Every structure is written in C-alpha cells, then in structure tokens.
Amino acid sequence: MPHTLSLQSIRPVTHNVNALTFPRPEGLDFSPGQATELALDRDGWRDEKRPFTFASLPGSSLLEFVIKSYPDHDGVTARIGQMTPGDKVIIGDPWGAIEDRGPGTIIAGGAGITPFIAILRARQAEAGNLDGYRLIFTNSRARDIILRDELEAMPGLALDLLLTEEPAPGAEHTRLDGDYLDRAVTDFSGLFYLCGPPPMEDAVATALHARGVTTDRLIREES
C-alpha cells in the first residue's frame, strides 16, 4: 500500500549524504534492516522508484532515511539531496532479507551501511550494548564515513574503519579483500552480514564462502 509522506527535516550527515525524517504513517510496520521503494511525489518522477532502508526504530513516530546523493547526474538521489521541508515522497510496503539474527560480523561498503543502522540502533536500545557485534566498514575517504561519530560511540560495538584511497587517523588504509579477511578475522564460524556496492559485495561473499562461511550464515539481500 503506498503512503505519501511530507518531509519534516533534512540534515547533512557527510558531504553527500543526508538524513531525512518524515512523520510515520499509521499502519506502516517494518523490521530493522528492511527497505522500501521511494519515489518523489512530483510530475515526471513518480515512476522513478529507488530502494532505501529505514534507519529509524520500528516504534518511532518518525521515519528516517539516510540517503547518499549522486549530484553528477540529475537523478532521484540528486533531487532528494535538494529537498526542503514540506516536499513529498511516495513509499511502498517494506521488504528485504537483511535482519538481525544475533551477534556476528557486519561487513558494509559505503551506503551499504544503511540496512545496519536500524539493526544496531534497535539492538542497542533493547540490550543496552552491542557486545558480540563487529562492524567492518569500508569507504574511499574519511569524509565518506556515514554516521562515524554515532558508530564510534555505540557501546560494545567492535568497529574497524577501512579507507581505500587515503590514510587517516582511526582508520586502516587498505582494501577489503581476502588478504584483509585473513588478517582481521580469526573465526569464520559465526554469522556474517554483508551489504555494499554489487561488485564489492559479490567479491567479499566469494571470499567468505572460500573460508567456510556457508550460505545460511551469510545474511545479505540476495540470500
């Protein structure tokens, strides 16, 4: 069932990522990690639907989305970054295979962190800490790290920040590949969560499978 939402607020998270909040419509229920198809409620754009993950907690009166904009072409995400309060979007029913199945290693690339924002927030709210959860988060540059301050402050979360294009304090300048996994992960017997750009995600999934991570222990959108 589609819902029309009016933007309540928009704030920058990084140089090209914004957090957008909307009043939550009655009857919309979702689980942490789920997404929806979103379209701009403007002539010529209502059929241009894109998937975005809910970042807010399921019980909140507000819906939050953390959305990366690509201003190099006049697409949906570029227009989203230009929205102002009162602008409207249309969303559909929640969907998605990524869900919290318990402590494990989360591997995210860039905007692939978004399904795990609500998962980590919800687990922290429920348990008070994130003991047993590890986040390996890879980006190009330090300025690209989404919600870095919040992630670093989450109690119990083991956080590994990787940067591929530059060295920076608090992060390792390296690529996320099989060699890195061999150095960084000592136990491949637990749960692994994965989301990122398709080439990165497929390469990491292949590397994890080669190290004994079975499909039932790899939680990703295509699983």
N, C-alpha and C positions, 0 to 999 in steps of 0.2 A: 504494500500500500504506500503510495507516495505521500510525502509530507513536504509542505512548503515552510521554510524557516527564514526568519528575518535576522540578519547579522546583528548581534548585540555589541561585540567588541572584536578588535583585531590588534594584535601586538607583535612586534618583531621578536623572533627567537634567535635567528642568526641573520647574516646579511641577505639571505634569500629564502628564509623560512619564517612563516607566520603562524601564530596560534589564533584560531578563530573560535568564538563562542556564540552559541545560539540557544534560545530557550528550548528546552526539551519538550517535544510534543507528547501529549497524553497517549498512552498505549504503545509507545516505542520502547521495546526491551532489547537489550543486546548483552553479549558476554564480552569480557575483556579479551582483546585480540581480534574481534570481529570488525568488519568494514561495511561500507555501503557505497552504492553508486550515487555520485553527486553531480548535479548539473546547475549551471547558472540559470536563474529564472529571468532570462532576457530573450527577446526575439532573436532568432538565429542561433541560440546557444542551448536551448532546452533538450535537444537530442544529443548534445556533446557530453555524455556521461563519463565520469572518471571514478576509479575506486579510491576511497580514502578511509583510513582507520579511525574509529572512535578513540580519542585519547582520554576522555573523561571517565569517571567511575559510573557503573550502571545505575547507581542510586542517586546520582546527582540531578539537580533540577536544570542543569545546563549541559549542553553537548559541546565538546571541544574537539577540534580537528587541528592537527599540526601538519601544515602543508608547505612543501617546497615549491617555489615558483621558478619557472624557466623563462626569463624575460627575453631570451634571444629570438623567440618567435611568438606571434600573437595567438597563443593557445589558451586553454582553460586555466592552467595554473598561473600564467602571467596575469590574466584577468582577476583571478582570485586574490592575488597579491595587491591589486588596486582597489579592492572592495572597501566600502565605508559603511558604518553602522546604518542599518535600515535596508541595505541591499539584500536581495533574497536569493536563496538556492532551493533546489528540489532534491530530496534524498529518497532512496527506496528502502527496501527491507534489509536488515542486517544479514550478513553471510560471512563465511570464512572458516578455514580449517585450523587456524592457529589458536590455541587455547592453552591455559595454564594447566599443565599436568604434574606440576611439582618441581622441586629443585632440580637444576641442571645447568647446562652451559648454553647461553644465548649468544648467537653469532649474528651480528647485524652490520649491514653496509649502508652508509648514508641514510637516506629516508627510509630504509628498511628497519630503522629503529621504531617506527611508529606503531606497529602492532604490539610492541612490548612495553610501550609507555603505560597503557592502561593495565596491562598484566602486572607490571612491577608496582604501580601505584596501588592496585587493588590488593595485592599480596601484602604489601607493607601496611595498608590500612587494617587488614584482617589479622596479621600475625605480629605486627609491630616491628618486624625486621625482615631482611631478605637473606637470612642465613641459608647457605647451600646454593644460592644463585650466583652465577658468574656471567658477566657480560663482556664479550669481546666485540668492540665497536670500532670499525674501520672507516676512515674518511680520507679525503685528499689532503686537506689542510686543517689547521687548528680552528680557523674561523667557521668551518663547516660542521663542527660538532654540535648536534642538536641537544638542547637542554643539558649541557655539560654540568652546570652548577647543581642542578637537581639530581642528576645521576650520581655525582660525586658525594652528595650529602645523604644518599639513601643508606640507612643503617644495615650493615651485613652484606651489602652487595659487593662482590669482588669485581672490580672494573678494570679492564685492560683497554686502553685507548691506543689505536694504531693510526699512523698517518703515512700515506704512500708518497706524498710529494714534498714534504719538508720535515725537518726535525723541529720539535717544540717541547717546552717543559711539560712534564707529566704525561708524555705520550712516547710510544716507541715508533721510530721511523723504519717501517718495514712493510712488506706485503703480506697479506693474509693468504698463505698457500700451505701446501703440505709440510714444507720445512718448518714454517712457523708453528703449525699444529703439533708437530713432533717435539718442538722445544717447549711449547707452552702448556700442552695438555698431557697430564700424566696418567689419566684414567679415561678410557673411551667406552666404559661400560654403562654410563648413565644416560640421561636424556639430553638431547641436543635440540635447540630451537634455531631456526635459520630463516632470515629474510634479507633480501638485498637486490641489487640490480641482477637481472636474469643470468648474465654470464658469470658474475661472481658467485651467485647462489649455486648454479649448476657445478661450477668448479669445486666449491667447498663441499657440496654434497658428495661429489665423486671422491674427494679426498677422505671424507669421513667414512664413507662406505668401505674404502680400501683399508681403513683402520679398524674395521669391525663394527661400525655403527650400523645396526640393522634399520630397515625402513620404519619399523614400528617404534623406534626410539629417536627418529628424526622428525620433528614437528615443523612442517613448512606448508605453505599454501597449496602446493601441488600434491601433497601427500594424501 
